[in-house]
Amino acid sequence: MLNHRFVEDVCADRLPPDVFQRYVAYEGAFVETAIAIFAYAVARAPDMEASRWMIGVLDALANEQIPYFEERYQTLNITQLADLPPQAAAFDNGMHELAKQGDFLDIATAMFAAEWMYWSWSKRAITCQISNPDLKTWIALHVDDTFAAQAMWLKQAIDRYGNASDLSRLSTIFAKVTELEIAFHHAPYEEADPS
């Protein structure tokens, strides 16, 4: 994922505007799913510390992320999608189903995989020339202290609440989410160039 075409295009300042617009639409749709995912995490949290942290995440998603996307939709003239394309829908549905069926550790691992991936490639991208101000803002959101703290908290929660018997299952979840993320980042290109 760290060498995905999307990341390489961002870092080379050549991400096509239409690809970015579709990406924003898919990401905005996923934030609504993420609210449901973290709600499952709150319900299954092992203690009050974890509950409080996840409630804070829900607040940020609902009151910071959703308004961000609403503003981007207006700024970039993006229409909210009734249906996601297959690869974006697979990510959205796969993450939701994992949270619906999984326990707290499963959910923490799934979101850790996604957030660690974003934080990792965004740290590289933020050092590059990015001429699209909306894209630059998007990258900056994923390297700020709040996002980094969220990724680190999830990592530490897996260590704190998990044990050796969870390792195989959680590793499988991490790998699956990474595969879904790779496909998700293919999606805005596929719609532009289905060949």
C-alpha positions as CSV (number, residue, x, y, z in Angstrom):
1,M,0.0,0.0,0.0
2,L,2.9,2.4,0.8
3,N,3.9,2.1,-2.9
4,H,0.4,2.2,-4.4
5,R,-0.2,4.2,-7.6
6,F,-2.4,6.6,-5.6
7,V,0.5,7.3,-3.1
8,E,3.0,7.6,-5.9
9,D,0.8,10.1,-7.8
10,V,0.2,12.1,-4.6
11,C,4.0,12.3,-3.9
12,A,4.8,13.2,-7.6
13,D,2.1,15.9,-7.6
14,R,0.3,14.2,-10.5
15,L,-2.9,12.8,-8.9
16,P,-5.6,13.6,-11.5
17,P,-8.3,15.9,-10.1
18,D,-11.1,13.5,-11.1
19,V,-9.4,10.7,-9.3
20,F,-9.1,12.8,-6.2
21,Q,-12.8,13.8,-6.4
22,R,-14.0,10.2,-6.6
23,Y,-11.6,9.3,-3.8
24,V,-13.1,12.1,-1.6
25,A,-16.6,10.8,-2.3
26,Y,-15.6,7.2,-1.4
27,E,-13.9,8.4,1.8
28,G,-16.8,10.5,2.8
29,A,-19.1,7.5,2.5
30,F,-16.8,5.5,4.6
31,V,-16.7,8.0,7.5
32,E,-20.4,7.3,8.0
33,T,-19.5,3.6,8.2
34,A,-16.7,4.3,10.6
35,I,-19.2,5.9,13.0
36,A,-21.0,2.6,13.1
37,I,-17.7,0.7,13.5
38,F,-16.6,2.8,16.5
39,A,-20.1,2.5,18.0
40,Y,-19.6,-1.3,18.0
41,A,-16.3,-0.7,19.7
42,V,-17.9,1.4,22.4
43,A,-20.4,-1.3,23.0
44,R,-17.7,-4.0,23.3
45,A,-15.0,-1.9,25.1
46,P,-13.3,-3.9,27.9
47,D,-13.2,-0.9,30.3
48,M,-14.2,2.7,30.8
49,E,-10.9,4.0,29.5
50,A,-11.4,2.3,26.2
51,S,-15.1,3.4,26.1
52,R,-14.1,7.1,26.7
53,W,-11.5,7.0,24.0
54,M,-13.9,5.5,21.5
55,I,-16.6,8.0,22.4
56,G,-14.1,10.7,21.7
57,V,-13.4,9.2,18.3
58,L,-17.1,9.1,17.5
59,D,-17.4,12.7,18.5
60,A,-14.5,13.7,16.1
61,L,-16.0,11.7,13.3
62,A,-19.5,13.2,13.7
63,N,-18.5,16.7,14.4
64,E,-15.2,17.2,12.6
65,Q,-14.8,14.6,9.8
66,I,-18.4,14.8,8.5
67,P,-18.4,18.6,8.3
68,Y,-15.0,18.4,6.5
69,F,-16.5,16.2,3.9
70,E,-19.7,18.2,3.6
71,E,-17.5,21.3,2.9
72,R,-15.4,19.4,0.4
73,Y,-18.4,18.2,-1.5
74,Q,-19.5,21.8,-1.9
75,T,-16.0,23.1,-2.7
76,L,-15.2,20.3,-5.2
77,N,-18.8,20.0,-6.6
78,I,-19.0,16.4,-5.6
79,T,-22.4,14.6,-5.5
80,Q,-22.9,12.1,-2.6
81,L,-23.1,8.6,-4.0
82,A,-26.1,6.4,-3.7
83,D,-23.9,3.4,-4.6
84,L,-20.2,2.9,-4.3
85,P,-18.2,1.2,-7.0
86,P,-17.4,-2.5,-6.3
87,Q,-13.9,-2.1,-4.8
88,A,-14.9,0.8,-2.6
89,A,-18.1,-1.0,-1.5
90,A,-16.0,-4.1,-0.7
91,F,-13.9,-2.1,1.7
92,D,-17.0,-0.3,3.3
93,N,-19.0,-3.6,3.6
94,G,-16.0,-5.6,4.7
95,M,-15.1,-3.2,7.5
96,H,-18.7,-2.9,8.7
97,E,-19.2,-6.7,8.7
98,L,-15.9,-7.2,10.6
99,A,-17.1,-4.8,13.3
100,K,-20.6,-6.3,13.4
101,Q,-19.2,-9.8,13.9
102,G,-16.0,-9.1,15.8
103,D,-15.0,-8.3,19.4
104,F,-13.3,-5.2,20.6
105,L,-9.8,-6.4,19.6
106,D,-11.0,-7.3,16.1
107,I,-12.4,-3.8,15.6
108,A,-9.3,-2.1,17.1
109,T,-7.0,-4.1,14.8
110,A,-9.1,-3.4,11.7
111,M,-9.1,0.4,12.4
112,F,-5.4,0.3,13.4
113,A,-4.5,-1.3,10.1
114,A,-6.4,1.4,8.2
115,E,-5.2,4.4,10.3
116,W,-1.5,3.2,10.6
117,M,-1.5,2.8,6.8
118,Y,-2.8,6.4,6.3
119,W,-0.4,7.8,8.8
120,S,2.6,6.0,7.3
121,W,2.1,7.1,3.7
122,S,0.9,10.6,4.6
123,K,4.2,11.2,6.6
124,R,6.0,10.7,3.3
125,A,3.5,12.6,1.2
126,I,3.5,15.7,3.4
127,T,7.2,16.3,2.6
128,C,6.4,16.4,-1.1
129,Q,5.2,19.3,-3.3
130,I,1.4,19.1,-3.4
131,S,-0.1,21.8,-5.5
132,N,-3.8,20.9,-5.0
133,P,-4.7,22.7,-1.7
134,D,-7.6,20.3,-1.0
135,L,-5.4,17.3,-1.3
136,K,-2.7,18.9,0.8
137,T,-5.2,19.6,3.5
138,W,-6.3,15.9,3.4
139,I,-2.8,14.7,3.8
140,A,-2.1,17.1,6.6
141,L,-5.1,15.8,8.5
142,H,-3.4,12.4,8.6
143,V,-0.1,13.5,10.0
144,D,-1.4,15.9,12.7
145,D,-0.9,15.0,16.4
146,T,-4.6,14.0,16.9
147,F,-4.5,11.4,14.1
148,A,-1.1,10.1,15.2
149,A,-2.4,9.8,18.8
150,Q,-5.4,7.8,17.5
151,A,-3.2,5.4,15.5
152,M,-0.9,5.0,18.5
153,W,-3.8,4.5,20.9
154,L,-5.2,1.6,18.8
155,K,-1.7,0.0,18.6
156,Q,-1.3,0.2,22.4
157,A,-4.9,-1.1,22.9
158,I,-4.1,-4.2,20.9
159,D,-1.0,-4.8,23.1
160,R,-2.9,-4.0,26.3
161,Y,-6.1,-6.0,25.8
162,G,-4.7,-8.8,23.5
163,N,-2.5,-11.7,24.3
164,A,-0.5,-14.3,22.3
165,S,-3.6,-16.4,21.7
166,D,-5.1,-13.5,19.7
167,L,-2.1,-13.0,17.4
168,S,-3.0,-15.3,14.5
169,R,-6.6,-14.0,14.3
170,L,-5.5,-10.3,14.6
171,S,-2.8,-10.8,12.0
172,T,-5.3,-12.2,9.6
173,I,-7.6,-9.2,10.2
174,F,-4.7,-6.8,9.6
175,A,-3.8,-8.5,6.3
176,K,-7.4,-8.5,5.2
177,V,-7.9,-4.8,5.9
178,T,-4.7,-4.0,4.1
179,E,-6.0,-5.9,1.0
180,L,-9.3,-4.0,1.2
181,E,-7.4,-0.7,1.5
182,I,-5.4,-1.5,-1.6
183,A,-8.5,-2.3,-3.6
184,F,-10.2,0.8,-2.2
185,H,-7.4,3.0,-3.6
186,H,-7.7,1.3,-6.9
187,A,-11.3,2.2,-7.2
188,P,-11.1,5.9,-8.2
189,Y,-8.8,4.9,-11.0
190,E,-11.0,2.0,-12.2
191,E,-13.9,4.3,-12.7
192,A,-11.8,6.6,-14.7
193,D,-10.1,3.8,-16.7
194,P,-12.0,0.5,-16.5
195,S,-9.5,-1.2,-18.8
